[in-house]
Amino acid sequence: GVAGCGKTTLGRALVERLNDAAPETGRDAVFVDADDLHSPEAREKMSRGEPLTETDREPWLARVRARMLDSARPRDVDGKLTHRDVVVACSALRRDHRASLVRDEEAHSPWLASVDFVFLRVNAKAALEKRLRARQESLGHFFPASLLQSQLDTLELPSDDARTACHVFDADAHRSTNAACAALFSYVATTARARLEWEETARAFLDDWYARLRKAGLANTLSCDAQIDHVCFRCGTESVYRDTLAKLRRAGHVVAGASVVGGREITTVRLRPPFFWRGRLVPAVEVPMPKTGRPKPDGWEHAEVALMRGGVEGAEHLEALRLKYPSVAWDVKGLAKALNAELSFALAGDPGMAVKFHHRPLLEVVAYEIERGMARALPPGFAGFANETPTFSGRKGKRARGDDEDDEAKKKQKTSDDAATTSDADALPGENETTKPDSREMKDLLSVFADPLVTFGLEMREPWAGMVLRGEKTVETRGYAIPEALLGRPVVLLAAPESSDRSSRPKAFLPDAAPAGVASAVGLVTFGSCAPYASKRAFMDDFANHRVGPDSEFGAWEGPGASDANETPMFAWRVSEVLPMPAPAPSPAATRVLRSLFQLDADAETSGLVGRDDACVSELSDDDKGRWDDDGENDRPWH
């Protein structure tokens, strides 16, 4: 980010938070300020009000990269190697600046392969100038406010390229440095957990896969030159396919490309970073959509090996491998492929697994296909929602239409949620059929959910709420995607009474400004992923999870675009954890933020959720118990 956006302040705070998170591990975090690595000549030049040129920046970025690498190396602590996390504050304004920091990825793995970029966005130029002037006056910093415009002119906004994709963080959307740091730490921790989850299951699969490979007498095919190119994750339904891709992207991995093969889409995901297995780097995951009428069980199915010989076209080295192992019952159909020919073998055992051999790695093949228009690159994403896709239904809310239009508008509404969340009160502020929230308005709206000190509630009609609490319903279907900041984060389940007519669309029960006690707080629910149903068939196949039967108005959903080109998809919010309350409690006062999501007006200091009188509240308060000495900073509902 540009000067004054808070890189050093937030970077130092993040390092402190990382070191405080798990001191028993001895895994210390290190902060590197790229400003400290400027040459004396460059400092003098900037202090005179002259912007740096690319010639000035090149050796500086090389020093930043070297310091980052050196700082990341493991330390020997009492005879045990401990890894180090590194936070670098660096402007890295252009894409090629960022790329230079992580070049030669393979030669310096795993450190450079594991770099994540965070772009600190500040929208008000005046605020940046004010900070820079204050910094220069108080600290005598060499960078004057007069150079800010040159940085803004140089800045290239983050793109979705596979290696330098950035997490965009609104640095001025938080009330304090502590709040901003907590939100950024939450992103870092969630990403790390999601990566670890995938790596553990993939390593377990490869252990089993290799044992079968040895039993088949093919262990020597993993020569020093050969590379375990990627592992393949099969999906039984389209909804699992979309869900899987959403989980991989939430773990920080990047879609390298997608193509249609045999009538179904196959997506290649570049792992950031690649994971290690038995001293080898595995750089990619392949996720195929299931073939129509030929579903397979969800899970890892095969691993593919690149011989690192020959080209993308041709099969001469695969033929040589087949002749070297004549007793193996090879599947040779793939040898006839003009591009990325393959030689495969089904490994004995249950569940079924296979090994496939190619000349070149899959990521290389995908790049070859994209360059020639045979595959599509990753389309630009939409930061904020879990599925990274903008989704607005185009409804009119009461604030945007006259009462005489109500009946006609209701007739046009097709897509719905399980829980009465598509009523007039549920529309986005200012949304109507011809105007949608502009990008700034939507970003402001979504930034509300990033505040870790705020708790949110989700309105849900009975019997759905009870089914979620009992584990009978593990997918909540909605006509919009959950904000990404709420994934993996508990929200309060606000149960509303059951609608008298389940065959018609129930209206939202809670008003926009809901007084205390109007609904019941029945538990906490955490959603682990969110993805749209690709078709009506995918929605129907997932019935055992969402429990929306054909007798319901919701079951009459026809799929995206089935009856109206502007119709939105139906999204699957998949439950990862549920914590029921011992008994339902009166809901706190709440304000609608986005459709069926409410901001709750209660915290641990007041115990407002339990509905007790002032004496009890005082008795239960943080300050009386003395649990924290933090001026209320860590107070959260049901902390």
N, C-alpha and C positions, 0 to 999 in steps of 0.2 A: 504494500500500500504506500501511498504518498506520505511525505513528511507531515507529522502532526496527527496522524490517524490513531496513534496509541500503540504502535508495535512494541516499543521498549517497555512501556508501563504494563501492558497486558501480558507480554512475554515473560517478564520477571514474575508477575503474579501467578502465571500458569506454572512456572517452574516450582514456585513455593508450594502450590496446590499439589503438584505431582509428587513432590518429596514428602509432603504430609500424608499422602493417601495411603502409602503402605511402607512405613519406615522399616518394618521388620524384614523386608526383602533385601535391603541394602542396594536397591536399584536406584541410584541417585540420578536426578535430572540436572542438566547443565544449560546455562543460558549463554548465548553468543550474540553480541550486538555488532552488527555489520558496520555501524558507524565507527567502531573502534579500529577497524581494519583499513580505513582510508589512508592513503599516503599523505605525508605532510603537504606535498604540492597540491593534492586534490582538496584538502581542507582549506588551504590558503586561497585557492581558486574560488571555492564556494563562498568563503567569507567576504570576497570582493564582489559577490553578487553575480558570478559567472557560472552558468550551469555546466555540469560535466558532459563530456562527449562520450561516444561509445568507446573511443580509444582510451579514455580515462577509466571507464567502468570495467573494461575487460580484465586487467590484472587484479582489480579490486574483487570482482566476483570469483576469480580463481583463488584468491586468499580466503574468501568466505567459505568456498567449497572445501578447501584443504582444512580449515579450522573445524568445519562441521564433521568431516571424516575423522579427524584426529580426536575430537571430543566424543564421538560415538563409540570408539573402540572399547571393548570390555576391560575392566580393571581386575586385578588379582587382589581379592580381599580374603585374607586368612586361607590362602591356597585354593580359593574358589573364584571362578570368573563371574563377574556380575556385569550385566549389560547396562548401558546408560542411555537415557532419553535426552535428546537435544532439542532445545527450542531456539530458533534463530530469528532475530528481528532484522529483516532486510527488505529494502524497497522493492527490488526485483520487478521493476515496472513493466518490462516487456516480456513477451512469451519466450523469446530466445534467452533472456536473462535467467528465467526460471529453468529453462531446459539446460542451460550451462551448469547449473548447480547440481544436476542429477545425471550428467552425461557419463558414459562408460559404466552404465548400470551394472552389467554382468561382472565386470572386472572387480568392482568394489562391493558386491553384494555381501551381506544383506542390507547394509546401511543406506546406500543411495536408493536402493529399490524400495525402501520403506518410508521415503520422504512424503509427507502430506503438505500441501500448500493451503494456507488460510488467507483469504483476501479480506482485509479490514476495510470495510466501506464506510465512508463518512460523506453524507450528502451535502452538507452545508460548507461551502468554501470559506465563509466568514468565520466559522468555528475553528477551522484549521489554521487560518491566519492568526486568530487570537491566541491559539495555543503556541504557535511558533514564535510570536512576539514575546509571550510570557517566558518561554523556554530560553530565548536568547538573553532576555533581561536578567533572569534569575540565575541561569547556569552559564551564560556566556557561550552558548552553543554556536558552532561555526556556520550553521545553516540558517540564512535569513528568510523572513517571510516573503521577501520579494522574489524568491526562486520557486515559490509554490506553483505558479502557473506553468513554469517549464516542466515540472513533474506531472502535472495534470495533462499537459499536451503529450508527454511521452508515454503515459500510462496506457497499456493495452489491457482491456478488461478480460477476465478469465474466459477461456473457451473450454469446450468439452474434449480437447485432444487427450489422447490416452495417458500421457505421462505428466502433464502439468495442469490437469484439471484442479480447480480450487474449491474449497468450501467457502462460500461467501458468508461473511459474518458482519452484521450491521453493528459497528462499533459504537454508534451513538444511540442505540435503541435501548440501552440499559441505564438504570438510575445511578450506578456506581461501578467502580472498577471491580469490586468484589462480585457484584451481580453479573457483570460481563464475563469475568473469569469463571464463575460457576457455570454459566451457560456454555462457554467454550470447553471447559473441562468435561461437562456432560457429553458433548459431542465426541471428544477424544476417547472417553471411556466407553461410550456406546459403540463407537467404531472398532475399538480394540476387542471388545467382547464378541462382536459379530464376526470379526476375522478369526479369533481363536476358535469359535464354535465350528466354523467351516474347516479350519486346518485340522482339528482333532478328528473329525469324521473322515476327512480325506486321507489322513495318514493311516488311520485304522483300515480303511479300504485298501490302500496300497500295500500294507503289510500282508493282508489276506491274498491280494492279487499276486504279490511276489512269491509267496509260498506256493501257490498253484503254478506259477511260471517255472519255478525250480522243479516241481514235481513232473512237469511236462518236458523237462530237459532243455528249457529255453532260457535259463538264467544268463548264459553267456551272450545272449543277444544284446544285453545291456553293457556294451563295450564302453571303453573310456570316451569314445567319440559320440556315442549315441546319447540322446537326451530324452528323458521322460517329458514328452511335449505337452501333454495336457491330460486331464481326467474328465470323464463325461458323466454328467448327472442327468438321469432319465426322469421324466415327469409323466405321471399317469393321466393328468387332465390338463386342459389349457389354463385353468385357474392356478394349478400348482406351478406351471411353467412361468406365468407372470409373477407369481409370488416369489419364486426362486430367483428370478432376475432382480426383483426389488430388494431382496435380502442381500444379494451380492453387491449391489450398488450402495446399499446402506452401510456395508462393511468397507466402503471406500474403493472397491474395485470398479473397473471401467469397462463398459461394453466396447469391444474393439471393432465389431461389425456383425452384420446379420445377412443371411442369404436364404433363399428358398431352395430346398433340395428335396426332390421326390414329393413335391406338393405341400411340404410343411416347412416352417421357419426354423432355422438353426442359428443360435446366437453364440458368439465367441466372446468370452469375458477375460480381459487381461487382469491378472491378479496384482494388486498393489498393496504390499509387496508379494513377490512369488514366495511360496512356502518351501521349506527344506524337508526332504525325506531321504534319510540314509546318505547324507552328503550331496544330494542332487537337488537342483532347483526345479520346481514345477511352476511354470509361468502362466498357465491359462486353464480355464474351465470351459467346456463345451456344454451348452444346454439346448437340447432339441425339443421342439414342440412335439407332442405325441402324434403319431399318424392316425387318421380317422379310422375308427373301428379296430385299431391295434394298440390298445393301451398297454403300458408296461408298469411294473411297480415303481413307486418313487424311490430314488436312491442312486448311489454310484453304480455304474455298470461296467465301464471299461476304461483302460488307460492306453494311451497311444504313444508310440516311440518314434522319434525322428532319427533316422540313421545319420543325418548331417552329411549326406553324400548325394551327388546329383542335383538336379534342379526341380522346380515345381512341376514341370512336365517330364514325362518319361517314367520308366519303371525298371531300368536295367539293374539297379542295385537290389531292388525287391526280388527280382528273378534270381539273382545270385544268392540271396538269403534263402529262398525256397529250395534251391538245389543243394544248399549246405545242410539242410535238415529234411531229407527226402521222406523220412518216416512220419513226419508230422502231417496231420489231416488238415492242411491249409484250406482256407476259403480264398479262392483266387479270383472271384468275380470282380473285385475292385482293381485288379491289375489292368483291366481294359480302360479305366478312366483316363481321359486325356489330361486331366488336371488333378494333381494330388492323388495319384494312384495309391492303392493300399493293399496290404497283404495281412490277413487276419486269421486268428485261431481262437476257438471257443475253449476256455479253460474249464476243466471238470470241477464240479462242486455246486453247492447250493448256498446262496443265490447265484444265478448265472453271471459269469464275468467273461471278458474277452480281452485279448491284446491285439492291437493293430499297429502296423508298421508303415511309415511313410518316408520319403526322401527328406522333406523339409518340415520345420515346425509349423503348426497351425497359424500362429500369428503372422508368420511370413507369407503363408498362403492367403490369408485374409487381406493383407496389405496388397498383394498381387491382384486379387479379385477386385478390390475397391478401386485401384488405379485404372483397371480396365472396364469399370462399370458393371462388373459381374456380381458385386455385393454392395450393400449400402453401408455407409459410415454411420456412426452414432448421430442421430438428429439432435439439434439443440434442445437442452432440457429446460425445465421450468422449476427454478429453485423454490422450495417451500413445502409443497405437498409431497406426501410419501411416495407417490408414484411418479413424481416429477412431470406431471401432465396437467395443464390448466383445464379445469372442468367447471363450467358454469352452465346451468340449465336454461338460462334465458327467461326465467319466470319474472313476472312483475310482482313486487310486494305492494302492500297497501300504500306505502309512502310514495310509490311511483305510478299509481293508477287510480282512477276514480272508482267509487263503490259500484257504479253501474256496470263496470267491466268484470266484476268478480265472477259472475256465473260463467261467462265465456272463458275466462282465464282458467277456472277450475276444470272445465272440459278439456283444455289443452294439456293439463298436467298428466304425464304418463309415468315418468320415473319416480320411484318413491323409496323410502327407507323402511326398516322394520318398525321404527318407533315414532311415527307421527312427526317427522322432522322436515316435511316438505310443504308446510303451510305458509300462509302469507307472512307470519311473524318469523318464519325460518329463512326468508330470502336474504341474500347479502344486502347490506345497506346500499341503497341507490341503484340496485340492479334492475334492469328491465330488458325488454326484448331487443332493444336497439343499442343500449349502452351497457358496458360491462366495466367492472372496476379497472382503472388503469394500473400499470405495473407498480407504480409507487404506492397507490392506495392498497393494493393487495399485499405488497411487501410490508407495509405498516401494519396491516391487519395480522399477517402471519407472525410478525416479530413479537406480538403480544405473547404468543405461545412459547417463546424461547426463554422467558423469564423463569428461572428455577424456583423462585420464591413465591410463585403464584400457583395455586391449585385450581384445576378445572374439573367441571362436572359434565357428564354426558346424560342428556335426557333420553330415557328409554321406556316405552310402554310395557306394561304387563300384557301377556305372560312372558314376553321375551326376557325381561330383566331377571325374573326368577329362573328361567332356563339357563341363562348365562351363569348365575351364581351356583347352580347345581351341576354345571359342567355338561348340560345336555345340548347346549348351543355354543359352539366354539368359533363361529364366524358371525359377525354383525354386518349386515348388508346395508349400504348407504348409497345415496345418489351423489356422493362427493367423496374425495379422498381425505383421510385424516391428515391434519398438518404434521409435517415430518418431525417437528420438535416434540410431539406427544408420543411418538413411537418409543416403546420401551419405558414409558413413564406412567405411573398409575394415575388414573382419573377416577373421580367419584361417580358411582353409578346412581343416578337420580331416577328412581322408579316412579312412573306416572300410572294412574289407574288404567285398566284395560278398556279399550274402546268397545262400545256396545255392539258395533257392527264390524266384524273383522273382514268382511268381504268388500268394504269400501275404505277409502283412504281416511285414516283418523287424523284429526287436526292436532297441531302441537298443543300440549297441555299447559306448559309453562309460558307465562308472558315474558316479554323481553327483559323487564326488570322484575324478577321474581322475588316476592317477599319471603322471609324465613318461614319454614314449615309448610310450604305449599306442595312439596313432594316429599318422598322418603329417601334418605341416604342409606342405601342397603349394602354397600361394599365398595371395594376398589377393584378396578379392572385395568389390566395392562394389555395393550395391543402390540404384537411383535412385528406385524407386517401389514401392508395394504397394497392391493393391486386390483385393477379392473377385471371383471369377467369379459373375456374376449367374445363370447357368444351366448345365446340362450342355452345351448347345449351344455356349455361349461358351467353355467349357473345351475342347471338341473342336476348335473353330475355331482354337484357339491351339496346336495340337499341334506345329507347326513350331518353336515357341519352347521349350515345356516338354518335349517328346519323351516324354511319358508315354503309351504305347500301350495299346490295349484288352486286350492279353495280360497286362498288369500288374494287380496288385491295386489300384493307384492309378487305373488307367483305368476301374475299375468304379465310381468315385464317381458318385453319382446326382444331385448337385446339392443346394443347401440346402433342407432340409425335405422332400426327396423321399420318404424312408422314415420319418423321425422328426422330429416338430415341434421337437425340441431340437437337431437336428443342425446343426453349424456349417458355414459356407461353406468353399470351398477358396480360398486366397489365392495370388495371383501376385506373387512377389517378383522384380521385373525387374532384371536385371544391367545396370549402367552401365559397369563397368570390371573387368577381371581382370588381376592381375599374378602369373604363375606364378613359383615359386621355381626357381632353376637346377637344383636337385635336391631331392626330398622330404627333410625333416628330421624327427627325432623330435619329437613334440608335447611342449610343456611341460606341467607339472602344471596341471590345470584344475578348476574347480568349476562345476557346473551352476547357472545363474541362472534361466533360463526355458526349459523344454522342451529344444530342441536347441542353445541358446545357452549358452556357457560363458565364465566369466571366467578369463583366462590368468594364471598366476603366473610372469611373466617380464618383464624390462625390458632396456633397452639397456645398463644398467650391468653386468648379469651375462651377457648374451648367451646366456641359457639355452636359446634356441630352436635353437641350432646344435649342441648336444650335445657340446661340447668339454670338455677337462679344465680344471682350475683355472688352470694356467699360461697356457693360451690365453685364457681368460676375462679374466685380469688384463691380458694383453697388448692385448686389444681394448677395454678399459674406457674410458669417458668421461674419467675423471680422469687416466689415463695419457696420453691423447691431448691433453687440454686443449682440447677443442673448445668446451666451454661453461663458463662460470663461473656456474653457476646452482644449485649445491647439489642437482643432480639433478632440478630442477623440470621440465625439458623432456624428460626421458628417456621414451621410449616404445618398445614393441617395434618393431624394424626402423626406427628413427627415420631 
